[in-house]
């Protein structure tokens, strides 16, 4: 059976209702499209744990901040369909903005899901004010529309994953969040839809981002636990043309900054190469 592409919430709910009548379990993979091998690993995981795999392909305007790349964000639905089909996806939900936010004149009129300020005024949330409000709002809508048993999220967006897991606990969504490992190119660069924006020379510069966190990992494994020393080691590995936004060490369970690293501390980085903002992270383990 070929993959179904659905644009309307009503139609998707009817499909989901029929799957439920058949007693099938459903896994959801929310995406903004421009699918790559990292997304494919999420879809394959979803396919392995549920009877039905549904992905969303929706470039969500309310998670983009002023001046960000919403208008030029890659929209490649035909190519995405091929990738999704190869990963065993059953349904692609590809709604319009008006379908997701009908009749809305301005997004300030929208009822939003807002995570705790203390967890968003750090790392990606500090420079992208309101970003996670947009993420949690659209994910909440997708959970309500699809009502999945499972939802798969990648660990590359580690702050997003933490906040979604907290949202699910706090708001009692009946869905199990499945964290999936970060996927890298052979070079070590974390896979991202935004890698398409990088020129060949910029990509070489961007490689120093993953080299920086690998250097931190190796130093930690050698017994260094002081975050200042680890930070300096990461900094020395960054190319001079990389503009560092943050390099943070946070507790995996609380997401609060730490001064001394212990096992399961997250080292996360965001940086710009030219106009391209890239993120990466690693969980520090001995």
Buried (B, 14 or more C-beta within 10 A) or exposed (E): EEBBBBEEBEEBBEBBEEBEEEEBEBBBBBBBBBBBEBBBBBBBBBBEBBBBBBBBBBBBBBBBEEEEBBEEBBBBBEEBBEBBBEBBBBBBBBBEEEBBBEEBEEBEEEEBBEBEEEBBEBBBBBEBEBBBBBBBBBBBBBBEBBBBBBBBBBBBBBBBBBBBEBBBEEEEBEBEBBBBEBBBBEEBBBBBBBBEBBEEEBBBBBBBBBBBBBBBBEBBEEEBBEBEBBBEBBBEBBBEEBEBBBBBBBBBEEBEEBEEBEEEBBBBBBBBBBEBBBBBBBBBEE
